[in-house]
Amino acid sequence: MALCPNNAIDKKLAKMYAEKVTVNLDNRSTLDPEDFWKTMQMIAVTNQAMMHIKRI
């Protein structure tokens, strides 16, 4: 298996992906912010409870 210099690989990849969209730049979220914060609160309470259990 032959090895190529990194810049040759970089050029090949740049050519391959020149016309492709590889990221989603939409700022729209389908998640309700209130549901997000409720979920984060549940995770935080669970983590806090687990930390307390490990200390006992």
PyMOL CGO cylinders between C-alpha atoms (Angstrom):
from pymol import cmd
from pymol.cgo import CYLINDER

trace = [
    CYLINDER, 0.00, 0.00, 0.00, 1.55, 3.27, -1.11, 0.3, 1, 1, 1, 1, 1, 1,
    CYLINDER, 1.55, 3.27, -1.11, 1.50, 6.30, 1.14, 0.3, 1, 1, 1, 1, 1, 1,
    CYLINDER, 1.50, 6.30, 1.14, 0.76, 9.78, -0.23, 0.3, 1, 1, 1, 1, 1, 1,
    CYLINDER, 0.76, 9.78, -0.23, 1.86, 13.09, 1.25, 0.3, 1, 1, 1, 1, 1, 1,
    CYLINDER, 1.86, 13.09, 1.25, -0.83, 14.72, 3.38, 0.3, 1, 1, 1, 1, 1, 1,
    CYLINDER, -0.83, 14.72, 3.38, -1.30, 17.67, 1.04, 0.3, 1, 1, 1, 1, 1, 1,
    CYLINDER, -1.30, 17.67, 1.04, -2.17, 15.31, -1.85, 0.3, 1, 1, 1, 1, 1, 1,
    CYLINDER, -2.17, 15.31, -1.85, -4.82, 13.64, 0.30, 0.3, 1, 1, 1, 1, 1, 1,
    CYLINDER, -4.82, 13.64, 0.30, -6.13, 17.03, 1.41, 0.3, 1, 1, 1, 1, 1, 1,
    CYLINDER, -6.13, 17.03, 1.41, -6.45, 18.19, -2.20, 0.3, 1, 1, 1, 1, 1, 1,
    CYLINDER, -6.45, 18.19, -2.20, -8.26, 14.99, -3.18, 0.3, 1, 1, 1, 1, 1, 1,
    CYLINDER, -8.26, 14.99, -3.18, -10.71, 15.34, -0.28, 0.3, 1, 1, 1, 1, 1, 1,
    CYLINDER, -10.71, 15.34, -0.28, -11.29, 19.02, -1.07, 0.3, 1, 1, 1, 1, 1, 1,
    CYLINDER, -11.29, 19.02, -1.07, -12.11, 18.09, -4.66, 0.3, 1, 1, 1, 1, 1, 1,
    CYLINDER, -12.11, 18.09, -4.66, -14.46, 15.28, -3.57, 0.3, 1, 1, 1, 1, 1, 1,
    CYLINDER, -14.46, 15.28, -3.57, -16.40, 17.43, -1.12, 0.3, 1, 1, 1, 1, 1, 1,
    CYLINDER, -16.40, 17.43, -1.12, -16.36, 20.75, -3.01, 0.3, 1, 1, 1, 1, 1, 1,
    CYLINDER, -16.36, 20.75, -3.01, -20.02, 20.50, -4.04, 0.3, 1, 1, 1, 1, 1, 1,
    CYLINDER, -20.02, 20.50, -4.04, -21.37, 18.60, -1.02, 0.3, 1, 1, 1, 1, 1, 1,
    CYLINDER, -21.37, 18.60, -1.02, -23.07, 20.07, 2.02, 0.3, 1, 1, 1, 1, 1, 1,
    CYLINDER, -23.07, 20.07, 2.02, -21.53, 18.38, 5.04, 0.3, 1, 1, 1, 1, 1, 1,
    CYLINDER, -21.53, 18.38, 5.04, -23.11, 20.43, 7.85, 0.3, 1, 1, 1, 1, 1, 1,
    CYLINDER, -23.11, 20.43, 7.85, -26.61, 21.55, 8.75, 0.3, 1, 1, 1, 1, 1, 1,
    CYLINDER, -26.61, 21.55, 8.75, -26.58, 25.33, 9.12, 0.3, 1, 1, 1, 1, 1, 1,
    CYLINDER, -26.58, 25.33, 9.12, -30.29, 25.72, 9.89, 0.3, 1, 1, 1, 1, 1, 1,
    CYLINDER, -30.29, 25.72, 9.89, -30.85, 27.42, 13.24, 0.3, 1, 1, 1, 1, 1, 1,
    CYLINDER, -30.85, 27.42, 13.24, -34.36, 26.04, 13.59, 0.3, 1, 1, 1, 1, 1, 1,
    CYLINDER, -34.36, 26.04, 13.59, -34.94, 23.62, 16.43, 0.3, 1, 1, 1, 1, 1, 1,
    CYLINDER, -34.94, 23.62, 16.43, -37.83, 21.19, 16.60, 0.3, 1, 1, 1, 1, 1, 1,
    CYLINDER, -37.83, 21.19, 16.60, -37.35, 20.72, 20.34, 0.3, 1, 1, 1, 1, 1, 1,
    CYLINDER, -37.35, 20.72, 20.34, -39.48, 22.78, 22.69, 0.3, 1, 1, 1, 1, 1, 1,
    CYLINDER, -39.48, 22.78, 22.69, -37.16, 24.77, 25.03, 0.3, 1, 1, 1, 1, 1, 1,
    CYLINDER, -37.16, 24.77, 25.03, -39.36, 23.96, 28.02, 0.3, 1, 1, 1, 1, 1, 1,
    CYLINDER, -39.36, 23.96, 28.02, -39.07, 20.21, 27.34, 0.3, 1, 1, 1, 1, 1, 1,
    CYLINDER, -39.07, 20.21, 27.34, -35.31, 20.60, 26.99, 0.3, 1, 1, 1, 1, 1, 1,
    CYLINDER, -35.31, 20.60, 26.99, -34.95, 22.29, 30.39, 0.3, 1, 1, 1, 1, 1, 1,
    CYLINDER, -34.95, 22.29, 30.39, -37.23, 19.74, 32.06, 0.3, 1, 1, 1, 1, 1, 1,
    CYLINDER, -37.23, 19.74, 32.06, -35.07, 16.95, 30.67, 0.3, 1, 1, 1, 1, 1, 1,
    CYLINDER, -35.07, 16.95, 30.67, -31.86, 18.68, 31.79, 0.3, 1, 1, 1, 1, 1, 1,
    CYLINDER, -31.86, 18.68, 31.79, -33.31, 19.14, 35.28, 0.3, 1, 1, 1, 1, 1, 1,
    CYLINDER, -33.31, 19.14, 35.28, -34.25, 15.45, 35.46, 0.3, 1, 1, 1, 1, 1, 1,
    CYLINDER, -34.25, 15.45, 35.46, -30.71, 14.47, 34.42, 0.3, 1, 1, 1, 1, 1, 1,
    CYLINDER, -30.71, 14.47, 34.42, -29.19, 16.82, 37.01, 0.3, 1, 1, 1, 1, 1, 1,
    CYLINDER, -29.19, 16.82, 37.01, -31.39, 15.48, 39.81, 0.3, 1, 1, 1, 1, 1, 1,
    CYLINDER, -31.39, 15.48, 39.81, -30.58, 11.89, 38.83, 0.3, 1, 1, 1, 1, 1, 1,
    CYLINDER, -30.58, 11.89, 38.83, -26.84, 12.63, 38.76, 0.3, 1, 1, 1, 1, 1, 1,
    CYLINDER, -26.84, 12.63, 38.76, -27.04, 14.35, 42.13, 0.3, 1, 1, 1, 1, 1, 1,
    CYLINDER, -27.04, 14.35, 42.13, -28.90, 11.36, 43.60, 0.3, 1, 1, 1, 1, 1, 1,
    CYLINDER, -28.90, 11.36, 43.60, -26.33, 8.93, 42.16, 0.3, 1, 1, 1, 1, 1, 1,
    CYLINDER, -26.33, 8.93, 42.16, -23.47, 10.96, 43.63, 0.3, 1, 1, 1, 1, 1, 1,
    CYLINDER, -23.47, 10.96, 43.63, -25.19, 10.90, 47.02, 0.3, 1, 1, 1, 1, 1, 1,
    CYLINDER, -25.19, 10.90, 47.02, -25.72, 7.11, 46.85, 0.3, 1, 1, 1, 1, 1, 1,
    CYLINDER, -25.72, 7.11, 46.85, -22.02, 6.50, 46.07, 0.3, 1, 1, 1, 1, 1, 1,
    CYLINDER, -22.02, 6.50, 46.07, -20.94, 8.48, 49.16, 0.3, 1, 1, 1, 1, 1, 1,
    CYLINDER, -20.94, 8.48, 49.16, -23.00, 6.38, 51.55, 0.3, 1, 1, 1, 1, 1, 1,
]
cmd.load_cgo(trace, "trace")
